[in-house]
Structures are given as C-alpha cells and as structure tokens.
Amino acid sequence: MSSTASASAGPAQAPAAKPAFTPADRPIPDDDFGKVVAQGQRIFNDPATYAKAYVGNQLRCASCHLDAGRKTGSAPMWAAYVSYPAYRSKNHHVNTFAERLQGCFRFSMNGKAPPLGDPVLVALETYSYWLAQGAPLDPKIPGRGYPKLAKPAQTPDYHRGERVYQARCALCHAADGGGRHANNGVPAFPALWGDHSFNWGAGMGSISNAAGFIQANMPLGQGGSLSDQDAWDVAMFIDSHERPQDPRFTGDVATTRAKFHDSPMSMYGKTVEGVLLGSQSTPSGGSLRSAGKP
C-alpha cells in the first residue's frame, strides 16, 4: 500500500457492539406444537397452578424472568436457551437446558425437580425455544442473565439496605418481605424472604445476582432509578434474612457453607443481627404451602 493511500485512510473503526436480540412479538402457533408452547407459557406465569407437584412456594418463573421471560437484563429465557449445554460450577458438570430448569424448581421454587422428559420440563423448554427462534447460538449473547454491577464504593450494608427497602421496596413486597396478594388471593408480588420465598440454594441468594437484577429492574417499571450502591445495599439486606434451607444441607450450617456457599456473595452461615443464617431455616422442598400459613 502506498504512503498516500495509508495517509488517506481514516482511523480504524472499533467493531460495532452486538445488538441485543428481541424475541418476535407474534402469536403462538395454532397447532400441536403451539399447544405445548402455550402450556409452557402458562407454567412459566403460574407454576403453582400448572406445575403444583413440583413447587414449594408461590413464586413464579416470571418473578425473576420478567415480561414472561422476554426482558433483557432479567435473565431472559431466549438467551438461556441458546447458552446450553454449559458447564456449571454449581454442580460440576455440563448441564443441559432441561437440567438447568430442574435446578430452578429445586432452588428458586423451593420444590423438587421434575424428572427429565416430564411434560412440565418439555413445555418450558418448548416455550423457551419458541422465544429464542431467530437468536444466534451464542453463550455470550447480549442480554443474558443479570447485569454485572461494578464493585460498590462502600461495602454493602444491612442498615443502609433496610432504609432503601422500606422506602422503595416495601410497598410491593411488604415490610416483612412476605410479598403481597391480590384481593382474590393470587400472589401479586413475590416474597423476598421467609418460608414462602426461594431457598438458600437459589441464584438470588447471591448478593451480586440480586444487586444486578434490582438495579436493572426494580422498583418494577422504574429500573435504573436506584444507584448501584443502593442496589448492593438492598440486595445485602434482602439476602440477610432466613429462608427455606438449602436442599443440599449437610446437617451442619458451617459445613454446608464451606461446601456450597464459600463466597463473600453468600450470607448463608453468617451471623446478622444476632442470627446465624441457616440455623433457623425451615426444611426445603415439600408441597406448596397454603397462603398465610408457615
């Protein structure tokens, strides 16, 4: 290349950022495939009704995967679908997408895993595949999971988080973290701790996961309105309360922490406000508890 040509060439352009995928807003097909997609959508939005045998609380898949699993920055299902099979350090092997769904029932839904091939798993996988149609097969697809917040300027603090919670979260999730129900008894906002929430093994039990979700999405409809520091603080406050026991519990809190929660992002096995977290947990799993009962 001549020096003239080199001089006339403009500065190198940085590669364009990958655009976030958006699932098509289209009706579910009216055929046998579509019937399974629709069933998966029903399970996703109301597992306590459509997958009752496998859930132990009244959370919905859509409690953490907003907009029926479509919303970027809220662990959308279309991004999860194209990211598996994948190795997970949580269970030390390559997981299929169906195995990943099993973990959601066991930990986030505080229930038990449907067996592989169960119609519940097939329907949820079919619904996720339908959302993902047209997405690239990419484990690093933009929009996957929850946003990763930078390390906070100040160490997350329980009491600062409590103030944020009471000011910005309690209206929907109740002052005691127990969530709220509509007038007909249907859960409207999920419990964030206590017997009706996710158990200690769930992904939201990680302060970093919770902080990323909260900053991007909460208060509902006002995502991005909290500072990163406020998100870290309120995540720490929420994850510093008792909830159902980790189903991998060894019989000893210290041993369970060392084996499954050896991370600064987990409050399990730490003492907060005089309580050794995990020591007063109700047993994990079982059947769906009746609203209002322990």
Residue, then its C-alpha position, 0 to 999 in steps of 0.5 A: m500500500s502506498s504512503t498516500a493511500s495509508a495517509s488517506a485512510g481514516p482511523a480504524q473503526a472499533p467493531a460495532a457492539k452486538p445488538a441485543f436480540t428481541p424475541a418476535d412479538r407474534p402469536i403462538p402457533d395454532d397447532d400441536f406444537g403451539k399447544v405445548v408452547a402455550q402450556g409452557q407459557r402458562i407454567f412459566n406465569d403460574p407454576a403453582t397452578y400448572a406445575k403444583a407437584y413440583v413447587g414449594n412456594q408461590l413464586r413464579c418463573a416470571s418473578c425473576h424472568l420478567d415480561a414472561g421471560r422476554k426482558t433483557g437484563s432479567a435473565p431472559m429465557w431466549a438467551a438461556y436457551v441458546s447458552y446450553p449445554a454449559y458447564r456449571s460450577k454449581n454442580h460440576h458438570v455440563n448441564t443441559f437446558a432441561e437440567r438447568l430448569q430442574g435446578c430452578f424448581r429445586f432452588s428458586m421454587n423451593g420444590k423438587a425437580p421434575p424428572l427429565g422428559d416430564p411434560v412440565l420440563v418439555a413445555l418450558e423448554t418448548y416455550s423457551y425455544w419458541l422465544a429464542q427462534g431467530a437468536p444466534l447460538d451464542p453463550k455470550i449473547p447480549g442480554r443474558g442473565y443479570p447485569k454485572l454491577a461494578k464493585p460498590a464504593q462502600t461495602p454493602d450494608y444491612h442498615r443502609g439496605e433496610r432504609v432503601y427497602q422500606a422506602r422503595c421496596a416495601l410497598c410491593h413486597a411488604a415490610d416483612g418481605g412476605g410479598r403481597h396478594a391480590n384481593n382474590g388471593v393470587p400472589a401479586f408480588p413475590a416474597l423476598w424472604g421467609d418460608h414462602s420465598f426461594n431457598w438458600g440454594a437459589g441464584m438470588g441468594s447471591i448478593s451480586n445476582a440480586a444487586g444486578f437484577i434490582q438495579a436493572n429492574m426494580p422498583l418494577g417499571q422504574g429500573g435504573s432509578l436506584s444507584d448501584q450502591d443502593a442496589w448492593d445495599v438492598a440486595m445485602f439486606i434482602d439476602s440477610h434474612e432466613r429462608p427455606q434451607d438449602p436442599r443440599f444441607t449437610g446437617d451442619v450450617a458451617t459445613t454446608r457453607a464451606k461446601f456450597h456457599d464459600s463466597p463473600m456473595s453468600m450470607y448463608g452461615k453468617t451471623v446478622e443481627g444476632v442470627l446465624l443464617g441457616s440455623q433457623s431455616t425451615p426444611s426445603g422442598g415439600s408441597l406448596r404451602s397454603a397462603g398465610k400459613p408457615 
